[in-house]
Amino acid sequence: MLFEEGIQAFKGEAAKEDVYNVSKKHFLTFLNRLATDLGIQIEDIIDFELNAYDCHPPAITGLHNEFVSSPRLDNLASSLCSLDALITHHQSGSKDNADVSIIMLFDHEEIGSKSGQGADSNMLVETAERIFFGLRAEATREDYYRMIRKSFFVSADMAHAVHPNYPEKHQACHHPKFDEGIVFKYNAN
């Protein structure tokens, strides 16, 4: 009970009627800051989504400048390559008008991949189905299954290179090296 009272005191009460229950979902101190920074009243906030991320620039580190330290290399590299490939494909003019090329960039992977919008969710399946039947309303479920079987799918990810000082810490048949080409990974799950 003491914890709940403390949270309520921290959240405070909204100044006016809160039709969208924003003050019940978020701390009032944060809402005040948000409204002040935006130059609006708290009651003008219907809802919001906030994503915090590391904004430190990439750096070369280590005693001998042997390490690359950068947040989001994984997502940035594969997202950029995917977008680049999609643009190049469309500019080439070699596409069949019946084909649909898409990329899906997920904000949840690995541990969070089973979330509603994660890489292991049904979002890709539902999106592909909606696009297919949206473009071909007369199509059958069998047509959709055939289209899926003719599709090409890539899950792009980064791989950790072998640490030169500790090669024994890596799997015997898995020794990726910097600038030595593509790594193919297999997930047993």
C-alpha positions as CSV (number, residue, x, y, z in Angstrom):
1,M,0.0,0.0,0.0
2,L,2.8,2.4,0.9
3,F,4.4,1.8,-2.6
4,E,1.1,2.6,-4.4
5,E,0.7,5.8,-2.4
6,G,4.2,6.8,-3.2
7,I,3.6,6.2,-6.9
8,Q,0.3,8.2,-6.8
9,A,2.1,11.1,-5.1
10,F,4.8,11.0,-7.7
11,K,2.3,10.9,-10.6
12,G,0.2,13.7,-9.1
13,E,-3.2,14.7,-10.5
14,A,-4.0,16.1,-13.9
15,A,-5.0,19.7,-13.9
16,K,-8.1,19.3,-16.1
17,E,-10.2,16.4,-17.2
18,D,-8.1,13.7,-18.8
19,V,-10.3,12.2,-21.4
20,Y,-7.6,9.9,-22.8
21,N,-6.4,8.8,-19.4
22,V,-2.8,9.9,-20.3
23,S,-2.0,10.9,-16.7
24,K,-3.0,7.4,-15.5
25,K,-0.6,5.8,-17.9
26,H,2.4,8.2,-17.4
27,F,4.1,10.1,-14.6
28,L,2.8,13.7,-14.3
29,T,6.3,15.0,-13.9
30,F,7.2,13.5,-17.3
31,L,4.0,14.8,-18.9
32,N,4.8,18.3,-17.5
33,R,8.2,18.2,-19.0
34,L,6.9,16.9,-22.4
35,A,4.1,19.6,-22.5
36,T,6.6,22.4,-21.5
37,D,9.1,21.3,-24.1
38,L,6.4,21.2,-26.8
39,G,4.8,24.4,-25.7
40,I,1.3,22.8,-25.1
41,Q,-0.9,21.9,-22.2
42,I,-0.9,18.3,-20.7
43,E,-4.5,17.8,-21.7
44,D,-3.5,18.4,-25.3
45,I,-1.4,15.2,-25.2
46,I,-3.6,12.3,-26.4
47,D,-0.7,9.7,-26.2
48,F,2.8,9.3,-27.3
49,E,5.6,6.7,-27.8
50,L,9.0,7.4,-26.5
51,N,12.1,5.4,-27.6
52,A,15.4,6.0,-25.8
53,Y,18.6,4.9,-27.4
54,D,22.4,5.4,-27.1
55,C,23.4,8.4,-29.1
56,H,27.2,8.1,-28.6
57,P,29.1,8.2,-31.9
58,P,30.9,5.0,-33.0
59,A,34.6,4.9,-32.0
60,I,37.7,2.9,-32.6
61,T,39.0,1.8,-29.2
62,G,41.5,-0.4,-27.6
63,L,45.2,-0.1,-26.8
64,H,46.1,-0.7,-30.4
65,N,42.8,0.7,-31.9
66,E,41.8,-2.9,-32.5
67,F,38.1,-2.6,-31.5
68,V,35.1,-1.0,-33.2
69,S,32.6,0.1,-30.6
70,S,29.2,1.3,-31.9
71,P,25.6,0.8,-30.9
72,R,23.1,-0.6,-33.3
73,L,25.7,-1.7,-35.9
74,D,23.5,-4.8,-36.4
75,N,20.3,-2.9,-37.2
76,L,21.9,0.0,-39.1
77,A,24.0,-2.2,-41.4
78,S,21.3,-4.7,-42.3
79,S,18.6,-1.9,-42.7
80,L,20.8,0.2,-44.9
81,C,21.7,-2.8,-47.1
82,S,18.1,-3.9,-47.4
83,L,16.9,-0.4,-48.3
84,D,19.7,0.0,-50.8
85,A,18.9,-3.4,-52.5
86,L,15.2,-2.4,-52.7
87,I,16.0,0.9,-54.3
88,T,18.5,-0.6,-56.7
89,H,15.9,-3.3,-57.7
90,H,13.2,-0.8,-58.4
91,Q,15.6,1.5,-60.4
92,S,16.8,-1.5,-62.5
93,G,13.5,-1.8,-64.2
94,S,13.9,-5.6,-64.3
95,K,11.0,-6.3,-62.0
96,D,7.8,-8.1,-63.1
97,N,4.8,-5.9,-62.5
98,A,3.2,-8.8,-60.7
99,D,6.0,-8.9,-58.1
100,V,5.9,-7.0,-54.8
101,S,9.2,-6.2,-53.2
102,I,9.2,-5.4,-49.5
103,I,11.6,-5.0,-46.6
104,M,10.5,-5.3,-43.0
105,L,12.7,-3.7,-40.4
106,F,11.9,-4.9,-36.8
107,D,12.7,-3.0,-33.7
108,H,12.6,-6.2,-31.6
109,E,14.8,-9.1,-32.3
110,E,16.5,-11.9,-30.4
111,I,15.1,-11.7,-26.9
112,G,12.2,-9.4,-27.8
113,S,11.4,-11.1,-31.1
114,K,8.3,-12.8,-29.8
115,S,6.6,-9.4,-29.1
116,G,3.7,-8.3,-31.2
117,Q,6.0,-6.3,-33.5
118,G,9.1,-8.5,-33.2
119,A,10.9,-10.5,-35.8
120,D,9.4,-13.8,-34.6
121,S,5.8,-12.4,-34.6
122,N,3.2,-13.1,-37.2
123,M,3.5,-9.5,-38.5
124,L,5.4,-10.5,-41.7
125,V,2.9,-13.3,-42.5
126,E,-0.1,-11.0,-41.9
127,T,1.4,-8.1,-43.9
128,A,2.3,-10.4,-46.9
129,E,-1.2,-11.8,-46.9
130,R,-2.9,-8.4,-46.7
131,I,-0.8,-7.1,-49.6
132,F,-1.4,-10.2,-51.7
133,F,-5.2,-10.2,-51.3
134,G,-5.4,-6.4,-51.5
135,L,-3.8,-6.5,-54.9
136,R,-5.5,-9.7,-56.1
137,A,-9.0,-9.8,-54.5
138,E,-10.0,-12.7,-56.7
139,A,-7.1,-14.9,-55.7
140,T,-7.5,-18.0,-53.7
141,R,-5.7,-19.3,-50.6
142,E,-3.9,-21.7,-52.9
143,D,-2.7,-18.8,-55.0
144,Y,-1.3,-17.2,-51.9
145,Y,0.5,-20.3,-50.8
146,R,2.1,-20.6,-54.3
147,M,3.2,-17.0,-54.1
148,I,4.8,-17.6,-50.7
149,R,6.7,-20.7,-52.1
150,K,8.1,-18.5,-55.0
151,S,9.2,-15.8,-52.6
152,F,12.7,-15.1,-51.5
153,F,13.4,-14.2,-47.8
154,V,16.5,-13.0,-46.1
155,S,17.0,-12.4,-42.4
156,A,20.0,-10.1,-42.2
157,D,22.1,-9.9,-39.0
158,M,25.6,-9.3,-37.9
159,A,28.1,-11.9,-36.7
160,H,30.7,-11.6,-34.1
161,A,34.2,-12.0,-35.4
162,V,36.7,-14.3,-33.7
163,H,38.7,-12.5,-31.0
164,P,42.3,-13.0,-32.1
165,N,43.5,-13.4,-28.5
166,Y,40.9,-16.1,-27.6
167,P,40.1,-18.2,-30.7
168,E,39.5,-21.2,-28.5
169,K,36.4,-19.4,-27.1
170,H,34.6,-19.8,-30.4
171,Q,33.0,-22.8,-32.0
172,A,35.5,-25.0,-33.8
173,C,33.8,-24.7,-37.2
174,H,32.7,-21.1,-36.8
175,H,35.6,-18.6,-37.0
176,P,34.3,-15.4,-38.8
177,K,37.1,-12.9,-39.5
178,F,36.8,-9.2,-40.3
179,D,36.5,-8.3,-44.0
180,E,36.5,-11.9,-45.1
181,G,33.0,-12.1,-46.6
182,I,29.5,-13.2,-45.7
183,V,28.7,-15.3,-42.7
184,F,25.8,-17.7,-43.0
185,K,24.1,-18.4,-39.6
186,Y,21.6,-21.1,-38.7
187,N,19.2,-20.9,-35.8
188,A,18.3,-24.4,-34.5
189,N,15.0,-23.0,-33.2
